[in-house]
Amino acid sequence: MQRLHLHKPVWIHAHKPDWHLFGTRLEHLIHDPRFWAAVALIVLFGALIAMVIFSSGTGTPLAPIYPYPPYMP
């Protein structure tokens, strides 16, 4: 029976990232249309949240409008 060695090669270190593999995965991710759709949604939601934050707090507070005598029941 032949033994299977589960050792990594000496030149591969666990604490060093494989930049070639990272670059390949990033390239595949960038060319995926779903990635750009997700980026667009995140940007739009961020812009919407920023507009809500910066536009709130300025203006008159809303008060209920009470009916005046000609329109009272």
Backbone torsions as a table, in degrees:
resi	resn	phi	psi	omega
1	MET	NA	132.3	-178.1
2	GLN	-89.9	135.3	-179.9
3	ARG	-84.8	143.2	178.3
4	LEU	-100.0	124.1	179.7
5	HIS	-91.0	123.9	-179.7
6	LEU	-102.3	35.1	179.9
7	HIS	-91.9	147.2	171.1
8	LYS	-80.7	153.5	173.5
9	PRO	-61.9	156.7	-176.2
10	VAL	-64.1	-32.8	-175.4
11	TRP	-78.7	-7.0	176.3
12	ILE	-99.3	122.8	179.1
13	HIS	-109.6	140.3	-177.2
14	ALA	-69.6	-27.1	-176.4
15	HIS	-88.9	-2.5	179.2
16	LYS	-108.6	127.9	179.4
17	PRO	-71.4	151.4	175.6
18	ASP	-87.3	98.1	-173.6
19	TRP	-67.8	-30.5	178.2
20	HIS	-66.6	-44.7	177.9
21	LEU	-65.0	-40.9	177.5
22	PHE	-61.2	-45.2	179.4
23	GLY	-64.0	-39.4	178.6
24	THR	-65.4	-44.5	178.7
25	ARG	-65.8	-39.3	178.0
26	LEU	-64.8	-39.0	178.1
27	GLU	-64.9	-41.4	177.1
28	HIS	-65.0	-38.2	-179.9
29	LEU	-66.6	-42.3	-177.9
30	ILE	-66.8	-32.0	-178.9
31	HIS	-86.4	3.4	178.3
32	ASP	-89.8	125.2	-178.7
33	PRO	-65.5	-25.6	178.2
34	ARG	-66.1	-32.2	177.5
35	PHE	-61.7	-46.5	-178.0
36	TRP	-70.9	-31.3	175.0
37	ALA	-66.2	-41.0	178.6
38	ALA	-66.4	-40.2	177.9
39	VAL	-62.9	-42.5	179.1
40	ALA	-63.6	-41.6	178.0
41	LEU	-64.2	-41.1	179.1
42	ILE	-63.9	-42.4	179.2
43	VAL	-65.2	-43.1	-180.0
44	LEU	-65.3	-43.9	177.7
45	PHE	-64.6	-38.6	177.0
46	GLY	-63.7	-41.6	177.6
47	ALA	-66.0	-38.9	178.6
48	LEU	-64.1	-44.7	179.0
49	ILE	-64.5	-41.0	178.5
50	ALA	-63.8	-40.5	178.6
51	MET	-65.6	-38.4	179.3
52	VAL	-66.3	-42.4	-178.5
53	ILE	-65.8	-44.3	-175.7
54	PHE	-79.2	-19.4	-178.4
55	SER	-96.5	-12.8	-178.6
56	SER	-84.9	154.8	176.5
57	GLY	93.1	-11.8	177.9
58	THR	-111.5	128.3	-179.9
59	GLY	129.8	175.5	-178.5
60	THR	-83.5	144.0	177.4
61	PRO	-71.8	146.6	-179.3
62	LEU	-77.7	131.3	178.1
63	ALA	-124.6	147.2	179.2
64	PRO	-66.4	144.0	178.9
65	ILE	-94.9	117.8	-179.6
66	TYR	-87.1	144.9	179.7
67	PRO	-69.7	141.6	178.6
68	TYR	-94.4	165.6	-170.6
69	PRO	-48.3	-41.4	-178.3
70	PRO	-65.6	-23.2	-176.0
71	TYR	-108.2	5.2	-179.7
72	MET	-77.3	144.9	177.3
73	PRO	-74.5	NA	NA
